[in-house]
């Protein structure tokens, strides 16, 4: 499983419904994730730039994009994003690949 962080901002309609009838959104999030083979690790609220964040486990990037599409199509969210999180080992592998690529990349206007 891959780990993702999501950030989301609810629509004004969603806030109106939650104010009128508060409820735990954890269950809805968990059920949605389970329907595409994932799971919810944690859910946090910010009430600032974004309304909340979650750490989720999903099989792959296609599943992450499916989650975003399914959630935003409802109109409940103004914005929603998912970004894959890397372990320390994955970061080291990324840096190794970046070092290799940097040796052959030519910036625009530069000649080898």
C-alpha positions as CSV (number, residue, x, y, z in Angstrom):
1,X,0.0,0.0,0.0
2,X,1.1,3.5,-0.7
3,X,0.6,6.3,1.8
4,X,-1.0,9.7,0.8
5,X,-1.8,12.9,2.5
6,X,-5.0,14.6,1.4
7,X,-6.2,18.1,2.0
8,X,-9.7,19.3,1.4
9,X,-11.9,22.3,1.7
10,X,-15.7,21.8,2.1
11,X,-18.3,23.7,0.1
12,X,-20.5,26.2,1.9
13,X,-23.4,23.8,1.6
14,X,-21.4,21.1,3.3
15,X,-20.6,23.4,6.2
16,X,-24.3,24.4,6.5
17,X,-25.3,20.8,6.7
18,X,-22.6,20.0,9.3
19,X,-23.6,23.0,11.4
20,X,-27.2,21.9,11.4
21,X,-26.4,18.2,12.0
22,X,-22.9,17.6,13.3
23,X,-21.5,14.1,12.8
24,X,-18.3,12.2,12.8
25,X,-17.0,12.3,9.2
26,X,-14.4,9.5,9.9
27,X,-16.9,6.7,9.1
28,X,-17.8,8.2,5.7
29,X,-14.2,8.6,4.8
30,X,-13.3,5.1,6.0
31,X,-16.1,3.5,4.0
32,X,-15.2,5.4,0.9
33,X,-11.6,4.4,1.1
34,X,-12.5,0.8,1.8
35,X,-14.6,0.7,-1.4
36,X,-11.5,1.3,-3.5
37,X,-9.2,-1.0,-1.5
38,X,-7.8,1.7,0.9
39,X,-7.9,2.6,4.5
40,X,-7.9,5.7,6.7
41,X,-5.0,6.2,9.0
42,X,-6.1,9.6,10.6
43,X,-8.2,12.6,9.9
44,X,-7.4,16.1,11.2
45,X,-9.3,19.4,11.0
46,X,-7.6,22.8,10.4
47,X,-10.2,25.4,9.7
48,X,-7.7,27.6,7.9
49,X,-6.3,27.3,4.4
50,X,-7.8,23.9,4.1
51,X,-10.6,22.5,6.3
52,X,-8.9,19.2,6.9
53,X,-6.2,16.7,6.2
54,X,-6.1,12.9,6.2
55,X,-3.4,10.3,5.9
56,X,-4.7,7.4,3.9
57,X,-3.4,4.1,2.5
58,X,-4.2,3.3,-1.1
59,X,-3.1,0.6,-3.6
60,X,-1.8,3.1,-6.2
61,X,-2.0,6.5,-7.9
62,X,-5.1,5.4,-10.0
63,X,-6.9,4.7,-6.7
64,X,-5.9,8.1,-5.3
65,X,-7.2,9.8,-8.4
66,X,-10.4,7.8,-8.2
67,X,-10.9,8.9,-4.6
68,X,-10.5,12.6,-5.6
69,X,-13.0,12.2,-8.5
70,X,-15.6,10.4,-6.4
71,X,-15.4,12.9,-3.6
72,X,-15.4,16.1,-5.7
73,X,-18.2,14.9,-8.0
74,X,-20.6,15.2,-5.1
75,X,-20.2,18.9,-4.8
76,X,-19.4,18.5,-1.1
77,X,-15.9,19.9,-1.6
78,X,-14.5,23.1,-3.1
79,X,-11.1,21.5,-3.3
80,X,-9.5,18.2,-2.6
81,X,-5.9,17.0,-3.3
82,X,-3.9,13.8,-2.7
83,X,-0.1,13.7,-2.6
84,X,1.9,10.5,-2.2
85,X,4.2,10.4,0.9
86,X,7.7,9.0,0.7
87,X,9.6,7.0,3.3
88,X,13.1,8.0,4.1
89,X,14.4,5.1,1.9
90,X,12.2,6.3,-1.0
91,X,13.6,9.8,-0.5
92,X,17.2,8.4,-0.8
93,X,16.2,6.5,-4.0
94,X,14.7,9.6,-5.4
95,X,17.8,11.6,-4.6
96,X,20.0,9.0,-6.3
97,X,17.9,9.1,-9.5
98,X,17.9,12.9,-9.4
99,X,21.7,12.9,-9.2
100,X,21.9,10.7,-12.3
101,X,19.3,12.8,-14.2
102,X,21.0,16.1,-13.2
103,X,24.2,14.9,-14.9
104,X,22.5,14.7,-18.4
105,X,19.9,17.4,-18.2
106,X,20.6,20.6,-20.1
107,X,18.8,23.7,-19.1
108,X,17.1,25.7,-21.9
109,X,19.7,27.8,-23.7
110,X,22.7,25.9,-22.5
111,X,24.9,23.9,-24.7
112,X,26.7,20.7,-23.7
